[in-house]
Amino acid sequence: IAANELNKTFRRLTSISIFLMIPAVFSGLYGMNVKLPFADDLHAFSAIFAAVVISSFIMVWVFRRKHWL
């Protein structure tokens, strides 16, 4: 029983860490000093923020569908 509860805890922590990885990847990519798409666009922040939010919601949906959250 204890091993099963530990497995559930680790599954939830792994899901949360993957969920938090999405904004870190976007901010890491756009934090580099290289030419990037949307770098000079007026609405770049809004587009990137929307991409982060949408991809995060998709990940939460997938995790809930697989009963990982």
Secondary structure as UniProt FT lines:
FT   HELIX           2..30
FT   TURN            37..40
FT   TURN            42..43
FT   HELIX           44..65
FT   TURN            66..67
//
